[in-house]
């Protein structure tokens, strides 16, 4: 749903409980478990990071009994329209003397 390539998802509780890992096989045992098995309830926050895309989401889990038939979850709120790598930063020129006006230090002996 969020177009993540290699996500790492953890409970945002300060303990660092990892639910999904981008490392193959690391959290495979979690695939059949329910969120409630991890103590995730209404109001729990999850942090999802996709290192490959430099993309992080904070997800607030809200319980609802009012979903349409056969709908397991619904995404509400601000979701990114397009996900992808950030454009590369422009390279800054090297400045050795603290200014970029091309002035060189004085070499006169007096």
TORPA-4810 file (N, C-alpha, C, O; in nm, 3 decimals):
<nodes>
NODE_1_0.083_-0.120_0.000_0.000_0.000_0.000_0.086_0.126_0.000_0.046_0.227_-0.057_X
NODE_2_0.205_0.121_0.063_0.291_0.239_0.074_0.408_0.237_-0.023_0.495_0.325_-0.016_X
NODE_3_0.414_0.141_-0.112_0.518_0.132_-0.215_0.659_0.122_-0.156_0.753_0.178_-0.211_X
NODE_4_0.672_0.053_-0.045_0.804_0.036_0.015_0.873_-0.084_-0.052_0.809_-0.183_-0.085_X
NODE_5_1.003_-0.071_-0.071_1.081_-0.174_-0.139_1.138_-0.275_-0.038_1.119_-0.395_-0.054_X
NODE_6_1.205_-0.225_0.062_1.269_-0.311_0.162_1.243_-0.250_0.300_1.334_-0.191_0.360_X
NODE_7_1.120_-0.264_0.351_1.088_-0.195_0.477_1.138_-0.267_0.601_1.152_-0.389_0.604_X
NODE_8_1.166_-0.187_0.702_1.187_-0.234_0.838_1.074_-0.169_0.918_1.058_-0.047_0.915_X
NODE_9_0.996_-0.250_0.990_0.885_-0.196_1.068_0.905_-0.236_1.213_0.925_-0.353_1.245_X
NODE_10_0.900_-0.136_1.301_0.914_-0.164_1.443_0.806_-0.089_1.521_0.750_0.010_1.474_X
NODE_11_0.778_-0.139_1.640_0.685_-0.072_1.729_0.757_0.050_1.784_0.869_0.039_1.833_X
NODE_12_0.693_0.166_1.776_0.753_0.292_1.820_0.729_0.309_1.970_0.658_0.399_2.013_X
NODE_13_0.791_0.219_2.048_0.771_0.220_2.194_0.901_0.234_2.271_0.904_0.221_2.393_X
NODE_14_1.010_0.261_2.199_1.139_0.276_2.264_1.211_0.144_2.289_1.328_0.144_2.326_X
NODE_15_1.143_0.030_2.268_1.206_-0.100_2.289_1.267_-0.156_2.162_1.355_-0.242_2.167_X
NODE_16_1.221_-0.106_2.047_1.277_-0.151_1.920_1.229_-0.288_1.876_1.302_-0.359_1.808_X
NODE_17_1.107_-0.327_1.912_1.052_-0.455_1.870_1.029_-0.453_1.719_0.947_-0.376_1.670_X
NODE_18_1.103_-0.536_1.646_1.096_-0.538_1.500_0.989_-0.637_1.455_0.992_-0.755_1.492_X
NODE_19_0.894_-0.587_1.375_0.788_-0.672_1.321_0.823_-0.724_1.183_0.798_-0.841_1.152_X
NODE_20_0.881_-0.638_1.100_0.921_-0.674_0.964_1.063_-0.624_0.945_1.095_-0.510_0.976_X
NODE_21_1.149_-0.711_0.893_1.287_-0.673_0.867_1.317_-0.684_0.719_1.266_-0.773_0.651_X
NODE_22_1.399_-0.593_0.670_1.442_-0.599_0.530_1.546_-0.709_0.510_1.577_-0.745_0.396_X
NODE_23_1.600_-0.763_0.619_1.695_-0.874_0.610_1.616_-1.003_0.588_1.532_-1.038_0.670_X
NODE_24_1.642_-1.070_0.479_1.567_-1.190_0.442_1.569_-1.295_0.552_1.675_-1.332_0.603_X
NODE_25_1.451_-1.343_0.589_1.437_-1.450_0.687_1.442_-1.407_0.833_1.409_-1.486_0.921_X
NODE_26_1.481_-1.281_0.861_1.499_-1.237_0.999_1.369_-1.234_1.079_1.369_-1.267_1.197_X
NODE_27_1.259_-1.196_1.015_1.131_-1.188_1.086_1.023_-1.273_1.019_0.904_-1.248_1.036_X
NODE_28_1.066_-1.372_0.945_0.972_-1.458_0.873_0.872_-1.525_0.966_0.758_-1.549_0.927_X
NODE_29_0.912_-1.555_1.088_0.822_-1.619_1.185_0.705_-1.528_1.224_0.605_-1.577_1.276_X
NODE_30_0.718_-1.398_1.200_0.612_-1.304_1.234_0.500_-1.299_1.130_0.393_-1.245_1.158_X
NODE_31_0.523_-1.353_1.011_0.429_-1.337_0.901_0.289_-1.389_0.932_0.192_-1.331_0.883_X
NODE_32_0.275_-1.493_1.010_0.143_-1.549_1.039_0.079_-1.490_1.165_-0.036_-1.519_1.196_X
NODE_33_0.153_-1.409_1.237_0.103_-1.354_1.364_0.017_-1.231_1.342_0.032_-1.160_1.243_X
NODE_34_-0.073_-1.206_1.435_-0.159_-1.089_1.433_-0.091_-0.975_1.508_-0.004_-0.999_1.591_X
NODE_35_-0.132_-0.852_1.479_-0.076_-0.737_1.550_-0.098_-0.749_1.700_-0.012_-0.710_1.779_X
NODE_36_-0.213_-0.803_1.740_-0.242_-0.816_1.883_-0.145_-0.910_1.953_-0.125_-0.900_2.074_X
NODE_37_-0.083_-1.003_1.878_0.017_-1.093_1.937_0.139_-1.016_1.987_0.212_-1.066_2.072_X
NODE_38_0.161_-0.896_1.934_0.274_-0.814_1.974_0.233_-0.705_2.072_0.314_-0.618_2.105_X
NODE_39_0.109_-0.709_2.118_0.061_-0.607_2.211_0.020_-0.478_2.141_0.004_-0.374_2.205_X
NODE_40_0.003_-0.486_2.010_-0.038_-0.368_1.934_-0.188_-0.353_1.944_-0.264_-0.444_1.910_X
NODE_41_-0.230_-0.237_1.992_-0.371_-0.208_2.015_-0.404_-0.072_1.956_-0.320_-0.008_1.893_X
NODE_42_-0.526_-0.029_1.976_-0.570_0.104_1.935_-0.476_0.208_1.994_-0.453_0.210_2.115_X
NODE_43_-0.421_0.294_1.910_-0.332_0.399_1.956_-0.184_0.366_1.948_-0.101_0.454_1.970_X
NODE_44_-0.149_0.243_1.917_-0.007_0.206_1.904_0.051_0.273_1.779_-0.016_0.286_1.677_X
NODE_45_0.176_0.315_1.791_0.246_0.374_1.675_0.351_0.276_1.623_0.421_0.211_1.700_X
NODE_46_0.359_0.269_1.492_0.461_0.188_1.425_0.549_0.282_1.343_0.502_0.383_1.291_X
NODE_47_0.676_0.247_1.333_0.768_0.322_1.248_0.813_0.231_1.136_0.868_0.123_1.161_X
NODE_48_0.791_0.274_1.013_0.830_0.197_0.895_0.938_0.276_0.820_0.916_0.390_0.782_X
NODE_49_1.053_0.213_0.801_1.166_0.276_0.730_1.197_0.196_0.605_1.203_0.073_0.609_X
NODE_50_1.217_0.265_0.496_1.266_0.202_0.374_1.399_0.269_0.339_1.402_0.373_0.273_X
NODE_51_1.507_0.209_0.385_1.640_0.267_0.368_1.674_0.289_0.221_1.737_0.388_0.186_X
NODE_52_1.631_0.196_0.135_1.665_0.207_-0.007_1.606_0.331_-0.072_1.663_0.385_-0.167_X
NODE_53_1.492_0.377_-0.020_1.426_0.494_-0.077_1.438_0.617_0.013_1.384_0.723_-0.019_X
NODE_54_1.508_0.604_0.125_1.521_0.713_0.222_1.381_0.766_0.256_1.350_0.884_0.238_X
NODE_55_1.298_0.675_0.307_1.156_0.697_0.322_1.112_0.641_0.457_1.132_0.522_0.483_X
NODE_56_1.054_0.724_0.544_1.010_0.681_0.676_0.865_0.722_0.698_0.826_0.833_0.664_X
NODE_57_0.787_0.632_0.756_0.648_0.660_0.791_0.626_0.633_0.938_0.680_0.537_0.992_X
NODE_58_0.547_0.717_1.002_0.495_0.686_1.135_0.350_0.649_1.114_0.273_0.724_1.054_X
NODE_59_0.311_0.533_1.163_0.177_0.479_1.142_0.106_0.471_1.277_0.156_0.407_1.370_X
NODE_60_-0.009_0.535_1.286_-0.092_0.526_1.406_-0.197_0.420_1.381_-0.275_0.430_1.286_X
NODE_61_-0.200_0.318_1.466_-0.297_0.210_1.451_-0.424_0.250_1.527_-0.420_0.278_1.646_X
NODE_62_-0.535_0.251_1.455_-0.664_0.284_1.515_-0.760_0.169_1.489_-0.780_0.129_1.374_X
NODE_63_-0.820_0.117_1.593_-0.914_0.007_1.581_-1.050_0.061_1.536_-1.094_0.166_1.583_X
NODE_64_-1.116_-0.011_1.447_-1.248_0.029_1.400_-1.333_-0.094_1.376_-1.286_-0.195_1.324_X
NODE_65_-1.458_-0.085_1.413_-1.556_-0.191_1.386_-1.640_-0.156_1.264_-1.728_-0.234_1.225_X
NODE_66_-1.615_-0.040_1.202_-1.703_0.013_1.097_-1.649_-0.003_0.955_-1.691_0.070_0.866_X
NODE_67_-1.558_-0.096_0.932_-1.506_-0.116_0.798_-1.607_-0.193_0.713_-1.687_-0.271_0.765_X
NODE_68_-1.602_-0.168_0.583_-1.692_-0.238_0.493_-1.660_-0.388_0.491_-1.551_-0.430_0.531_X
NODE_69_-1.755_-0.466_0.445_-1.738_-0.610_0.438_-1.614_-0.646_0.356_-1.590_-0.589_0.250_X
NODE_70_-1.536_-0.740_0.405_-1.414_-0.791_0.341_-1.300_-0.688_0.334_-1.202_-0.711_0.263_X
NODE_71_-1.312_-0.577_0.405_-1.204_-0.478_0.412_-1.130_-0.501_0.544_-1.190_-0.490_0.651_X
NODE_72_-1.001_-0.533_0.535_-0.923_-0.564_0.656_-0.865_-0.439_0.721_-0.851_-0.433_0.843_X
NODE_73_-0.831_-0.338_0.639_-0.774_-0.216_0.694_-0.802_-0.101_0.597_-0.836_-0.121_0.481_X
NODE_74_-0.785_0.019_0.649_-0.805_0.139_0.569_-0.693_0.236_0.603_-0.657_0.252_0.720_X
NODE_75_-0.637_0.301_0.502_-0.534_0.401_0.523_-0.601_0.537_0.514_-0.663_0.570_0.414_X
NODE_76_-0.587_0.615_0.621_-0.641_0.751_0.622_-0.530_0.848_0.659_-0.433_0.809_0.724_X
NODE_77_-0.544_0.970_0.620_-0.442_1.071_0.655_-0.356_1.104_0.537_-0.391_1.077_0.422_X
NODE_78_-0.243_1.163_0.568_-0.150_1.207_0.464_-0.065_1.091_0.417_0.017_1.039_0.492_X
NODE_79_-0.085_1.051_0.293_-0.002_0.946_0.235_0.074_1.007_0.118_0.021_1.092_0.048_X
NODE_80_0.197_0.963_0.098_0.276_1.021_-0.011_0.214_0.985_-0.146_0.165_0.874_-0.165_X
NODE_81_0.218_1.081_-0.239_0.164_1.055_-0.372_0.264_0.978_-0.457_0.226_0.890_-0.534_X
NODE_82_0.389_1.011_-0.444_0.492_0.944_-0.523_0.609_0.915_-0.432_0.659_1.002_-0.361_X
NODE_83_0.652_0.792_-0.435_0.763_0.751_-0.352_0.879_0.714_-0.442_0.860_0.650_-0.546_X
NODE_84_0.996_0.753_-0.403_1.114_0.718_-0.481_1.235_0.778_-0.416_1.224_0.852_-0.319_X
NODE_85_1.351_0.748_-0.469_1.473_0.804_-0.411_1.471_0.955_-0.417_1.419_1.015_-0.511_X
NODE_86_1.529_1.016_-0.316_1.540_1.162_-0.315_1.637_1.204_-0.423_1.733_1.133_-0.452_X
NODE_87_1.612_1.321_-0.486_1.710_1.369_-0.584_1.843_1.394_-0.516_1.848_1.432_-0.399_X
NODE_88_1.950_1.374_-0.590_2.081_1.392_-0.529_2.101_1.539_-0.495_2.056_1.628_-0.567_X
NODE_89_2.171_1.561_-0.386_2.200_1.697_-0.341_2.304_1.759_-0.433_2.395_1.690_-0.477_X
NODE_90_2.291_1.888_-0.462_2.395_1.951_-0.544_2.527_1.951_-0.468_2.531_1.970_-0.346_X
NODE_91_2.633_1.929_-0.541_2.763_1.927_-0.475_2.807_2.070_-0.447_2.795_2.157_-0.533_X
NODE_92_2.856_2.093_-0.328_2.902_2.227_-0.293_3.049_2.238_-0.326_3.123_2.140_-0.317_X
NODE_93_3.091_2.358_-0.364_3.232_2.374_-0.398_3.315_2.383_-0.272_3.268_2.428_-0.167_X
NODE_94_3.436_2.339_-0.283_3.526_2.338_-0.169_3.574_2.480_-0.141_3.621_2.550_-0.231_X
NODE_95_3.563_2.520_-0.018_3.608_2.654_0.023_3.715_2.634_0.129_3.690_2.576_0.235_X
NODE_96_3.836_2.684_0.100_3.946_2.661_0.194_3.977_2.780_0.281_4.034_2.763_0.389_X
NODE_97_3.942_2.900_0.238_3.979_3.016_0.317_3.860_3.086_0.382_3.872_3.198_0.430_X
NODE_98_3.747_3.021_0.383_3.631_3.076_0.451_3.549_3.171_0.366_3.450_3.224_0.415_X
NODE_99_3.586_3.194_0.243_3.504_3.278_0.156_3.508_3.219_0.016_3.599_3.143_-0.018_X
NODE_100_3.410_3.254_-0.063_3.407_3.196_-0.197_3.437_3.300_-0.304_3.399_3.282_-0.420_X
NODE_101_3.506_3.410_-0.267_3.532_3.515_-0.364_3.664_3.494_-0.439_3.704_3.579_-0.520_X
NODE_102_3.730_3.385_-0.414_3.852_3.355_-0.486_3.976_3.423_-0.430_4.086_3.407_-0.485_X
NODE_103_3.962_3.499_-0.325_4.076_3.569_-0.266_4.173_3.470_-0.207_4.132_3.371_-0.145_X
NODE_104_4.300_3.495_-0.225_4.402_3.407_-0.172_4.467_3.475_-0.050_4.468_3.598_-0.040_X
NODE_105_4.519_3.395_0.041_4.587_3.457_0.157_4.709_3.537_0.111_4.772_3.503_0.012_X
NODE_106_4.740_3.642_0.182_4.853_3.728_0.150_4.985_3.654_0.173_5.001_3.583_0.272_X
NODE_107_5.078_3.671_0.081_5.209_3.607_0.095_5.320_3.712_0.106_5.438_3.677_0.098_X
NODE_108_5.286_3.836_0.124_5.389_3.942_0.127_5.470_3.932_0.255_5.419_3.895_0.361_X
NODE_109_5.597_3.966_0.245_5.683_3.971_0.363_5.722_4.115_0.382_5.757_4.184_0.286_X
NODE_110_5.717_4.157_0.497_5.729_4.296_0.504_5.830_4.354_0.583_5.840_4.477_0.588_X
</nodes>
